[in-house]
Amino acid sequence: MAEVRTSSSREPSLGKNPTVSSLILSSLAGGEKHGYALVKDVEAFAGVRVPPGTLYEALERLQGAGLIEALDSDDRRRPYRLTAVGAEALAEHLKTQRQIVRTGLQRLRVGWSLTPNGELA
């Protein structure tokens, strides 16, 4: 059984807002991006708009944790890329989330008549 990890754990934490962190890390798993490109990519694959203040706060936190790194740029847009530590942290987070989703859907099917395509009957 997985245990709830705190920021004092050996493994890097996705921080106080793991949803935003996982969206950013998932976007960067597809390649380096600057802030606006991250916002547009997250909107495209998740249907979520990350406000600029939230984005840049998360980028700073993820960079400080060693999960991403800022790259040099010739213009004012600063690209970021996922680090190996960030890829490991994202994979672990997504593995845990997959188990949560699987359990939630199974319980909804039993107690709430969830159809096979994930809708309530």
MODELLER restraints for C-alpha pairs under 7 A, 6 or more apart:
rsr = mdl.restraints
at = mdl.atoms
rsr.add(forms.Gaussian(group=physical.xy_distance, feature=features.Distance(at['CA:7:A'], at['CA:13:A']), mean=5.90, stdev=0.5))
rsr.add(forms.Gaussian(group=physical.xy_distance, feature=features.Distance(at['CA:12:A'], at['CA:65:A']), mean=6.61, stdev=0.5))
rsr.add(forms.Gaussian(group=physical.xy_distance, feature=features.Distance(at['CA:12:A'], at['CA:89:A']), mean=6.39, stdev=0.5))
rsr.add(forms.Gaussian(group=physical.xy_distance, feature=features.Distance(at['CA:14:A'], at['CA:21:A']), mean=5.78, stdev=0.5))
rsr.add(forms.Gaussian(group=physical.xy_distance, feature=features.Distance(at['CA:21:A'], at['CA:58:A']), mean=6.47, stdev=0.5))
rsr.add(forms.Gaussian(group=physical.xy_distance, feature=features.Distance(at['CA:22:A'], at['CA:90:A']), mean=6.42, stdev=0.5))
rsr.add(forms.Gaussian(group=physical.xy_distance, feature=features.Distance(at['CA:23:A'], at['CA:42:A']), mean=6.37, stdev=0.5))
rsr.add(forms.Gaussian(group=physical.xy_distance, feature=features.Distance(at['CA:24:A'], at['CA:38:A']), mean=6.86, stdev=0.5))
rsr.add(forms.Gaussian(group=physical.xy_distance, feature=features.Distance(at['CA:25:A'], at['CA:82:A']), mean=6.63, stdev=0.5))
rsr.add(forms.Gaussian(group=physical.xy_distance, feature=features.Distance(at['CA:25:A'], at['CA:90:A']), mean=6.60, stdev=0.5))
rsr.add(forms.Gaussian(group=physical.xy_distance, feature=features.Distance(at['CA:27:A'], at['CA:38:A']), mean=6.47, stdev=0.5))
rsr.add(forms.Gaussian(group=physical.xy_distance, feature=features.Distance(at['CA:27:A'], at['CA:41:A']), mean=6.45, stdev=0.5))
rsr.add(forms.Gaussian(group=physical.xy_distance, feature=features.Distance(at['CA:27:A'], at['CA:42:A']), mean=6.45, stdev=0.5))
rsr.add(forms.Gaussian(group=physical.xy_distance, feature=features.Distance(at['CA:28:A'], at['CA:81:A']), mean=5.76, stdev=0.5))
rsr.add(forms.Gaussian(group=physical.xy_distance, feature=features.Distance(at['CA:28:A'], at['CA:82:A']), mean=5.53, stdev=0.5))
rsr.add(forms.Gaussian(group=physical.xy_distance, feature=features.Distance(at['CA:29:A'], at['CA:82:A']), mean=6.16, stdev=0.5))
rsr.add(forms.Gaussian(group=physical.xy_distance, feature=features.Distance(at['CA:31:A'], at['CA:81:A']), mean=6.64, stdev=0.5))
rsr.add(forms.Gaussian(group=physical.xy_distance, feature=features.Distance(at['CA:32:A'], at['CA:79:A']), mean=6.13, stdev=0.5))
rsr.add(forms.Gaussian(group=physical.xy_distance, feature=features.Distance(at['CA:32:A'], at['CA:80:A']), mean=5.37, stdev=0.5))
rsr.add(forms.Gaussian(group=physical.xy_distance, feature=features.Distance(at['CA:32:A'], at['CA:81:A']), mean=4.49, stdev=0.5))
rsr.add(forms.Gaussian(group=physical.xy_distance, feature=features.Distance(at['CA:33:A'], at['CA:79:A']), mean=4.89, stdev=0.5))
rsr.add(forms.Gaussian(group=physical.xy_distance, feature=features.Distance(at['CA:33:A'], at['CA:80:A']), mean=5.51, stdev=0.5))
rsr.add(forms.Gaussian(group=physical.xy_distance, feature=features.Distance(at['CA:33:A'], at['CA:81:A']), mean=6.85, stdev=0.5))
rsr.add(forms.Gaussian(group=physical.xy_distance, feature=features.Distance(at['CA:34:A'], at['CA:77:A']), mean=5.99, stdev=0.5))
rsr.add(forms.Gaussian(group=physical.xy_distance, feature=features.Distance(at['CA:34:A'], at['CA:78:A']), mean=5.34, stdev=0.5))
rsr.add(forms.Gaussian(group=physical.xy_distance, feature=features.Distance(at['CA:34:A'], at['CA:79:A']), mean=3.94, stdev=0.5))
rsr.add(forms.Gaussian(group=physical.xy_distance, feature=features.Distance(at['CA:34:A'], at['CA:80:A']), mean=5.97, stdev=0.5))
rsr.add(forms.Gaussian(group=physical.xy_distance, feature=features.Distance(at['CA:39:A'], at['CA:49:A']), mean=6.57, stdev=0.5))
rsr.add(forms.Gaussian(group=physical.xy_distance, feature=features.Distance(at['CA:39:A'], at['CA:50:A']), mean=6.05, stdev=0.5))
rsr.add(forms.Gaussian(group=physical.xy_distance, feature=features.Distance(at['CA:42:A'], at['CA:48:A']), mean=6.28, stdev=0.5))
rsr.add(forms.Gaussian(group=physical.xy_distance, feature=features.Distance(at['CA:43:A'], at['CA:49:A']), mean=5.43, stdev=0.5))
rsr.add(forms.Gaussian(group=physical.xy_distance, feature=features.Distance(at['CA:62:A'], at['CA:68:A']), mean=5.83, stdev=0.5))
rsr.add(forms.Gaussian(group=physical.xy_distance, feature=features.Distance(at['CA:63:A'], at['CA:69:A']), mean=5.52, stdev=0.5))
rsr.add(forms.Gaussian(group=physical.xy_distance, feature=features.Distance(at['CA:66:A'], at['CA:85:A']), mean=6.84, stdev=0.5))
rsr.add(forms.Gaussian(group=physical.xy_distance, feature=features.Distance(at['CA:66:A'], at['CA:86:A']), mean=6.98, stdev=0.5))
rsr.add(forms.Gaussian(group=physical.xy_distance, feature=features.Distance(at['CA:67:A'], at['CA:82:A']), mean=6.27, stdev=0.5))
rsr.add(forms.Gaussian(group=physical.xy_distance, feature=features.Distance(at['CA:67:A'], at['CA:83:A']), mean=5.44, stdev=0.5))
rsr.add(forms.Gaussian(group=physical.xy_distance, feature=features.Distance(at['CA:67:A'], at['CA:85:A']), mean=5.53, stdev=0.5))
rsr.add(forms.Gaussian(group=physical.xy_distance, feature=features.Distance(at['CA:67:A'], at['CA:86:A']), mean=3.73, stdev=0.5))
rsr.add(forms.Gaussian(group=physical.xy_distance, feature=features.Distance(at['CA:68:A'], at['CA:80:A']), mean=6.55, stdev=0.5))
rsr.add(forms.Gaussian(group=physical.xy_distance, feature=features.Distance(at['CA:68:A'], at['CA:81:A']), mean=5.48, stdev=0.5))
rsr.add(forms.Gaussian(group=physical.xy_distance, feature=features.Distance(at['CA:68:A'], at['CA:82:A']), mean=4.45, stdev=0.5))
rsr.add(forms.Gaussian(group=physical.xy_distance, feature=features.Distance(at['CA:68:A'], at['CA:83:A']), mean=5.10, stdev=0.5))
rsr.add(forms.Gaussian(group=physical.xy_distance, feature=features.Distance(at['CA:68:A'], at['CA:86:A']), mean=6.13, stdev=0.5))
rsr.add(forms.Gaussian(group=physical.xy_distance, feature=features.Distance(at['CA:69:A'], at['CA:80:A']), mean=5.52, stdev=0.5))
rsr.add(forms.Gaussian(group=physical.xy_distance, feature=features.Distance(at['CA:69:A'], at['CA:81:A']), mean=5.48, stdev=0.5))
rsr.add(forms.Gaussian(group=physical.xy_distance, feature=features.Distance(at['CA:69:A'], at['CA:82:A']), mean=6.54, stdev=0.5))
rsr.add(forms.Gaussian(group=physical.xy_distance, feature=features.Distance(at['CA:69:A'], at['CA:83:A']), mean=6.66, stdev=0.5))
rsr.add(forms.Gaussian(group=physical.xy_distance, feature=features.Distance(at['CA:70:A'], at['CA:78:A']), mean=6.77, stdev=0.5))
rsr.add(forms.Gaussian(group=physical.xy_distance, feature=features.Distance(at['CA:70:A'], at['CA:79:A']), mean=5.97, stdev=0.5))
rsr.add(forms.Gaussian(group=physical.xy_distance, feature=features.Distance(at['CA:70:A'], at['CA:80:A']), mean=4.42, stdev=0.5))
rsr.add(forms.Gaussian(group=physical.xy_distance, feature=features.Distance(at['CA:70:A'], at['CA:81:A']), mean=6.57, stdev=0.5))
rsr.add(forms.Gaussian(group=physical.xy_distance, feature=features.Distance(at['CA:71:A'], at['CA:78:A']), mean=6.54, stdev=0.5))
rsr.add(forms.Gaussian(group=physical.xy_distance, feature=features.Distance(at['CA:71:A'], at['CA:79:A']), mean=5.46, stdev=0.5))
rsr.add(forms.Gaussian(group=physical.xy_distance, feature=features.Distance(at['CA:71:A'], at['CA:80:A']), mean=5.69, stdev=0.5))
rsr.add(forms.Gaussian(group=physical.xy_distance, feature=features.Distance(at['CA:72:A'], at['CA:78:A']), mean=6.81, stdev=0.5))
rsr.add(forms.Gaussian(group=physical.xy_distance, feature=features.Distance(at['CA:73:A'], at['CA:79:A']), mean=6.99, stdev=0.5))
rsr.add(forms.Gaussian(group=physical.xy_distance, feature=features.Distance(at['CA:108:A'], at['CA:114:A']), mean=5.59, stdev=0.5))
rsr.add(forms.Gaussian(group=physical.xy_distance, feature=features.Distance(at['CA:109:A'], at['CA:115:A']), mean=6.76, stdev=0.5))
rsr.add(forms.Gaussian(group=physical.xy_distance, feature=features.Distance(at['CA:112:A'], at['CA:120:A']), mean=6.79, stdev=0.5))
rsr.add(forms.Gaussian(group=physical.xy_distance, feature=features.Distance(at['CA:113:A'], at['CA:120:A']), mean=6.01, stdev=0.5))
rsr.add(forms.Gaussian(group=physical.xy_distance, feature=features.Distance(at['CA:113:A'], at['CA:121:A']), mean=5.57, stdev=0.5))
rsr.add(forms.Gaussian(group=physical.xy_distance, feature=features.Distance(at['CA:114:A'], at['CA:120:A']), mean=4.45, stdev=0.5))
rsr.add(forms.Gaussian(group=physical.xy_distance, feature=features.Distance(at['CA:114:A'], at['CA:121:A']), mean=5.72, stdev=0.5))
rsr.add(forms.Gaussian(group=physical.xy_distance, feature=features.Distance(at['CA:115:A'], at['CA:121:A']), mean=6.02, stdev=0.5))
